[in-house]
Amino acid sequence: MPEKTLMCLRIINLHEPPKVMIAIGLQNWPFLLAHSALTKAKQNGIFKLIDLTHNRIHVLHGCGFPEIKVLPIWALWEKWYGINIEENEPSDVSFGLGGDAKIAVTPGLNLDLTINPDFSQVEVDRQVTNLTRFEIFFPERRQFFLENSDLFGSFGEDQINPFFSRRIGVSKDTTEDSTIENPILFGARLSGKLDNNWRVGFLDMQTAKDDVNGLPSFNYMVSAVQRNLFSRSNIGFIFVNKQTFQEEYSKDAYNEFNRVVGVDYNLNSADNAWTGKVFYHRSIGVEKLDKEFAHGARLRYTRRRFELEWNHQWVGENYDAEVGFVPRINFFRLNPQAELFFYNDKGQVNQHGPSIVS
C-alpha cells in the first residue's frame, strides 16, 4: 500500500431523504449519480455499508484501490416534498456535507480529517449510580479520538488528567455551572512516530457556536511530544488550549481561553525493578492566580521478596484544566506502602505476605 492512501470516509447526517446523491472519485473512479447508482456502488465494494433507513450513508475501511491519493465524497440533496406539520408549510431546502478521511503521511505518521462528524452510532455509556460529590469518568468511545489516544491522554494520573477528549463537543456555562452540547464542525489530527525514539501528536477541533445559550464557537487544540530515554523510559510534553476568537456574547458565561502546559517523566528500568512517574502541570487562565498547578510522583522498587512504593499527589486550589479530567482540586495526598512476599513450594497458595499501606 502506498504512503498516501485513503483509509476511511463517511458521509453523515442526511437530515432529509436525498433526491440527488453524488460521489466523486479521482484516478479512474466513476461518478455515482442518484439512488440507482448506490446499489451498483455497493456491489463494487465502494460503499461498505448503506443505511437509508436512518438517512445516513457510510463508507468504511477504504475501498481496495491503492492508486487513490485523495477521495472527496460529498452529498447533495434538494428540497424534499414534505410538510412541516407545526406550520403547515412545505419543508425547507437543506444542504449537508460531511466525511472522514485518513491519509498516511509517512509509514508511521497519519493525518486524520473530519467534517461534521457523526457520532450517533457510538456505543452508549454504561449506567452508573454516582454516590459521591465528584463526577464519574466515562471512557472515550468516539472512533475519531481513539487512535493514538494514549499519546494525548496518558499524561498525569487517572484523576489528574490535563486532556480528556470527551470535553470536546461540550461547553460549560459558567453562570449556571452547567454543561451544554456543542456540535463539532471540523477537525484534524496528526499523530504517530517520527522514528523509534520520537512520537508526536497534534489535534485541533472547531465547535459550533450556540446562539440560544450565548456561547461562542470554541477551538480545542492539543500538542504532545514523547521522547524515549535510556532503555525503557520516556519524557513527554503537552500543551492544551481551549479558546474562542469571538466577542459577540457576554464573557460572563464562559472563559475566553484556558491552557495547560505540562511535562511527564515515565521511569521503567531495564530489569523492571524501578518503575514510576513524575509530572508537573500548570494551568493558564484569563486571571493570573496562585497555586495553578498539579504535581504528582509515583516510585516503585520491586524485588522477589519485597516491594516498596512512594506515591503522592498535590493539586493547587486554582488549578483549572477545562479540557481535562480533574474532578477534585485543592488537596494533597500521600500514599506510601510496603509489602513482603513469601512463596510456598507446595499447596494451592503460591504467594502470601503482609503489607503496610497509608
ROTORRO-942051 format. One record per residue (C-alpha): residue in one letter; x, y, z. Coordinates in nm, 2 decimals. Example, Ala and Ser with C-alpha at 12.3 -4.5 7.8 and 13.67 -1.06 7.14 Angstrom:
BEGIN
   residuo     east    north       up
         A     1.23    -0.45     0.78
         S     1.37    -0.11     0.71
//
This chain:
BEGIN
   residuo     east    north       up
         M     0.00     0.00     0.00
         P     0.15     0.34    -0.09
         E     0.25     0.60     0.16
         K    -0.06     0.82     0.09
         T    -0.37     0.61     0.09
         L    -0.73     0.69     0.18
         M    -0.83     0.46     0.47
         C    -1.18     0.57     0.57
         L    -1.45     0.81     0.46
         R    -1.80     0.86     0.59
         I    -2.10     1.07     0.47
         I    -2.32     1.17     0.76
         N    -2.63     1.35     0.88
         L    -2.87     1.34     0.59
         H    -3.15     1.52     0.77
         E    -3.39     1.47     0.48
         P    -3.41     1.19     0.22
         P    -3.18     1.27    -0.06
         K    -3.32     1.35    -0.41
         V    -2.98     1.35    -0.58
         M    -2.67     1.18    -0.44
         I    -2.33     1.23    -0.59
         A    -2.00     1.06    -0.50
         I    -1.68     1.19    -0.67
         G    -1.37     0.98    -0.71
         L    -1.03     1.06    -0.85
         Q    -0.79     0.85    -1.07
         N    -1.04     0.63    -1.27
         W    -1.31     0.63    -1.00
         P    -1.65     0.66    -1.16
         F    -1.91     0.92    -1.09
         L    -2.20     0.78    -0.89
         L    -2.54     0.95    -0.95
         A    -2.88     0.91    -0.79
         H    -3.01     0.62    -0.59
         S    -2.98     0.36    -0.87
         A    -2.61     0.40    -0.87
         L    -2.58     0.34    -0.49
         T    -2.67    -0.03    -0.53
         K    -2.42    -0.07    -0.80
         A    -2.16     0.10    -0.59
         K    -2.23    -0.13    -0.31
         Q    -2.18    -0.43    -0.53
         N    -1.84    -0.29    -0.65
         G    -1.72    -0.26    -0.29
         I    -1.71     0.11    -0.29
         F    -1.99     0.15    -0.03
         K    -1.94    -0.10     0.25
         L    -2.25     0.00     0.44
         I    -2.56     0.18     0.32
         D    -2.82     0.27     0.58
         L    -3.10     0.47     0.42
         T    -3.34     0.38     0.70
         H    -3.18     0.63     0.93
         N    -3.09     0.87     0.65
         R    -2.72     0.81     0.67
         I    -2.46     0.67     0.43
         H    -2.13     0.53     0.55
         V    -1.82     0.45     0.36
         L    -1.59     0.25     0.58
         H    -1.24     0.10     0.57
         G    -1.13     0.21     0.23
         C    -1.22     0.05    -0.10
         G    -0.92    -0.15    -0.21
         F    -0.79     0.09    -0.47
         P    -0.43     0.17    -0.37
         E    -0.39     0.43    -0.66
         I    -0.62     0.67    -0.48
         K    -0.43     0.95    -0.31
         V    -0.73     1.16    -0.20
         L    -1.10     1.08    -0.25
         P    -1.35     1.36    -0.18
         I    -1.70     1.23    -0.12
         W    -1.99     1.46    -0.07
         A    -2.37     1.45    -0.06
         L    -2.61     1.70    -0.20
         W    -2.99     1.68    -0.17
         E    -3.26     1.91    -0.28
         K    -3.59     2.00    -0.13
         W    -3.79     1.71    -0.01
         Y    -4.15     1.75    -0.08
         G    -4.28     1.70     0.27
         I    -4.49     1.91     0.51
         N    -4.39     2.10     0.82
         I    -4.67     1.98     1.04
         E    -4.63     2.26     1.30
         E    -4.66     2.54     1.05
         N    -4.85     2.35     0.77
         E    -4.59     2.46     0.51
         P    -4.35     2.27     0.28
         S    -4.03     2.17     0.45
         D    -3.72     2.39     0.39
         V    -3.44     2.32     0.15
         S    -3.14     2.17     0.32
         F    -2.78     2.10     0.23
         G    -2.52     1.89     0.41
         L    -2.16     1.80     0.38
         G    -1.96     1.56     0.60
         G    -1.70     1.30     0.60
         D    -1.38     1.15     0.75
         A    -1.05     1.08     0.58
         K    -0.73     0.92     0.68
         I    -0.40     0.99     0.49
         A    -0.08     0.82     0.56
         V     0.18     1.10     0.56
         T     0.46     0.85     0.63
         P     0.46     0.48     0.72
         G     0.44     0.58     1.09
         L     0.26     0.92     1.07
         N    -0.11     0.95     0.99
         L    -0.33     1.26     0.92
         D    -0.70     1.22     1.01
         L    -0.95     1.48     0.89
         T    -1.32     1.51     0.97
         I    -1.60     1.75     0.87
         N    -1.93     1.74     1.06
         P    -1.85     1.41     1.23
         D    -2.14     1.19     1.31
         F    -2.13     1.00     1.65
         S    -2.49     0.88     1.65
         Q    -2.38     0.51     1.63
         V    -2.13     0.53     1.91
         E    -2.19     0.28     2.19
         V    -2.37     0.44     2.49
         D    -2.21     0.45     2.83
         R    -2.30     0.20     3.09
         Q    -2.53     0.32     3.36
         V    -2.36     0.41     3.69
         T    -2.51     0.54     4.02
         N    -2.29     0.82     4.15
         L    -2.29     0.83     4.53
         T    -2.01     1.08     4.55
         R    -1.99     1.45     4.51
         F    -1.74     1.42     4.22
         E    -1.81     1.35     3.85
         I    -1.76     0.99     3.72
         F    -1.51     0.91     3.45
         F    -1.65     0.76     3.13
         P    -1.40     0.64     2.86
         E    -1.39     0.79     2.52
         R    -1.59     0.59     2.26
         R    -1.59     0.81     1.95
         Q    -1.38     0.65     1.69
         F    -1.21     0.96     1.57
         F    -1.05     1.02     1.91
         L    -0.94     0.67     1.98
         E    -0.63     0.63     1.76
         N    -0.31     0.72     1.94
         S    -0.53     0.83     2.24
         D    -0.26     0.71     2.48
         L    -0.02     0.98     2.34
         F    -0.27     1.26     2.43
         G    -0.45     1.11     2.73
         S    -0.17     0.93     2.93
         F    -0.04     1.25     3.10
         G    -0.08     1.29     3.47
         E    -0.28     1.03     3.66
         D    -0.63     0.90     3.62
         Q    -0.78     1.17     3.84
         I    -0.54     1.44     3.73
         N    -0.55     1.43     3.35
         P    -0.48     1.75     3.16
         F    -0.66     1.63     2.85
         F    -0.98     1.44     2.82
         S    -1.11     1.42     2.47
         R    -1.47     1.38     2.58
         R    -1.46     1.75     2.68
         I    -1.45     1.84     2.31
         G    -1.81     1.90     2.20
         V    -1.93     2.00     2.54
         S    -1.92     2.37     2.65
         K    -1.96     2.49     3.01
         D    -2.19     2.78     3.11
         T    -2.00     2.94     3.39
         T    -2.30     3.15     3.50
         E    -2.51     2.83     3.58
         D    -2.22     2.59     3.62
         S    -2.38     2.36     3.37
         T    -2.26     2.17     3.06
         I    -2.41     2.22     2.71
         E    -2.36     2.01     2.40
         N    -2.16     2.19     2.14
         P    -2.15     2.02     1.79
         I    -1.82     1.97     1.62
         L    -1.78     2.15     1.28
         F    -1.44     2.00     1.17
         G    -1.11     1.89     1.30
         A    -0.78     1.73     1.22
         R    -0.53     1.50     1.39
         L    -0.17     1.43     1.30
         S    -0.02     1.16     1.51
         G     0.23     0.88     1.51
         K     0.60     0.80     1.51
         L     0.88     1.00     1.36
         D     1.13     0.72     1.43
         N     1.20     0.47     1.70
         N     1.25     0.74     1.97
         W     1.01     1.02     1.89
         R     0.63     1.02     1.89
         V     0.43     1.34     1.81
         G     0.06     1.43     1.82
         F    -0.14     1.73     1.72
         L    -0.51     1.76     1.75
         D    -0.73     2.06     1.65
         M    -1.11     2.07     1.66
         Q    -1.35     2.35     1.60
         T    -1.70     2.35     1.75
         A    -2.01     2.55     1.65
         K    -2.15     2.85     1.84
         D    -2.46     2.83     2.05
         D    -2.69     3.13     1.99
         V    -2.96     3.00     2.23
         N    -2.72     2.98     2.53
         G    -2.50     3.27     2.42
         L    -2.19     3.06     2.38
         P    -1.93     3.12     2.10
         S    -1.75     2.88     1.88
         F    -1.45     2.72     2.06
         N    -1.13     2.59     1.92
         Y    -0.97     2.29     2.10
         M    -0.60     2.23     2.04
         V    -0.36     1.98     2.20
         S     0.00     1.91     2.11
         A     0.21     1.63     2.26
         V     0.56     1.51     2.21
         Q     0.72     1.20     2.36
         R     1.09     1.10     2.36
         N     1.22     0.76     2.46
         L     1.51     0.77     2.71
         F     1.76     0.51     2.82
         S     1.63     0.15     2.78
         R     1.25     0.18     2.85
         S     1.18     0.53     3.00
         N     1.04     0.83     2.82
         I     0.97     1.20     2.88
         G     0.67     1.38     2.74
         F     0.55     1.74     2.69
         I     0.19     1.85     2.65
         F     0.02     2.18     2.56
         V    -0.36     2.21     2.57
         N    -0.55     2.52     2.46
         K    -0.92     2.59     2.46
         Q    -1.00     2.94     2.31
         T    -1.27     3.14     2.14
         F    -1.20     3.42     1.89
         Q    -1.55     3.57     1.90
         E    -1.66     3.85     2.12
         E    -2.03     3.87     2.04
         Y    -2.15     3.72     2.36
         S    -2.11     3.82     2.73
         K    -1.79     3.67     2.87
         D    -1.96     3.62     3.20
         A    -2.10     3.29     3.06
         Y    -1.76     3.15     2.95
         N    -1.39     3.18     2.98
         E    -1.21     3.34     2.68
         F    -0.93     3.08     2.70
         N    -0.79     2.81     2.91
         R    -0.45     2.65     2.87
         V    -0.24     2.38     3.04
         V     0.13     2.31     2.99
         G     0.29     2.00     3.14
         V     0.58     1.76     3.15
         D     0.58     1.39     3.24
         Y     0.87     1.15     3.30
         N     0.79     0.78     3.29
         L     1.05     0.56     3.45
         N     1.10     0.19     3.36
         S     1.44     0.04     3.43
         A     1.59    -0.23     3.21
         D     1.54    -0.50     3.47
         N     1.19    -0.37     3.56
         A     1.30    -0.32     3.93
         W     1.23     0.06     3.92
         T     0.91     0.19     3.78
         G     0.73     0.52     3.83
         K     0.62     0.85     3.71
         V     0.67     1.22     3.79
         F     0.47     1.50     3.64
         Y     0.41     1.88     3.68
         H     0.13     2.06     3.50
         R     0.03     2.43     3.52
         S    -0.30     2.59     3.40
         I    -0.31     2.93     3.25
         G    -0.63     3.13     3.26
         V    -0.76     3.49     3.19
         E    -0.68     3.58     3.55
         K    -0.34     3.51     3.69
         L    -0.38     3.33     4.02
         D    -0.16     3.14     4.27
         K    -0.14     2.77     4.30
         E    -0.25     2.69     3.95
         F    -0.05     2.36     3.94
         A    -0.09     1.99     3.96
         H     0.20     1.77     4.06
         G     0.25     1.40     4.14
         A     0.51     1.13     4.18
         R     0.50     0.76     4.20
         L     0.81     0.54     4.25
         R     0.81     0.17     4.29
         Y     1.10    -0.07     4.37
         T     1.03    -0.44     4.33
         R     1.24    -0.74     4.42
         R     1.14    -1.10     4.45
         R     1.10    -1.08     4.83
         F     0.96    -0.73     4.88
         E     0.81    -0.42     4.71
         L     0.84    -0.05     4.82
         E     0.63     0.22     4.67
         W     0.60     0.60     4.72
         N     0.30     0.79     4.58
         H     0.19     1.15     4.63
         Q    -0.04     1.39     4.45
         W    -0.07     1.76     4.50
         V    -0.33     1.98     4.32
         G    -0.35     2.36     4.38
         E    -0.67     2.53     4.47
         N    -0.68     2.73     4.15
         Y    -0.57     2.46     3.91
         D    -0.82     2.46     3.62
         A    -0.80     2.22     3.33
         E    -1.12     2.27     3.14
         V    -1.03     2.02     2.87
         G    -0.90     1.77     3.13
         F    -1.05     1.53     3.39
         V    -0.97     1.67     3.73
         P    -1.28     1.60     3.95
         R    -1.11     1.74     4.26
         I    -0.87     2.02     4.34
         N    -0.70     2.18     4.64
         F    -0.57     1.86     4.80
         F    -0.25     1.68     4.90
         R    -0.25     1.30     4.90
         L     0.03     1.08     5.04
         N     0.02     0.71     4.99
         P     0.34     0.51     5.07
         Q     0.33     0.14     5.10
         A     0.55    -0.17     5.16
         E     0.49    -0.54     5.11
         L     0.67    -0.86     5.18
         F     0.64    -1.17     4.96
         F     0.67    -1.53     5.08
         Y     0.65    -1.82     4.84
         N     0.53    -2.18     4.90
         D     0.68    -2.48     4.73
         K     0.37    -2.68     4.80
         G     0.00    -2.62     4.84
         Q    -0.25    -2.41     4.65
         V    -0.13    -2.08     4.79
         N     0.17    -1.97     4.59
         Q     0.24    -1.63     4.75
         H     0.14    -1.45     5.06
         G     0.28    -1.18     5.29
         P     0.20    -0.87     5.50
         S     0.17    -0.52     5.36
         I     0.16    -0.17     5.51
         V    -0.04     0.10     5.33
         S    -0.11     0.45     5.45
//
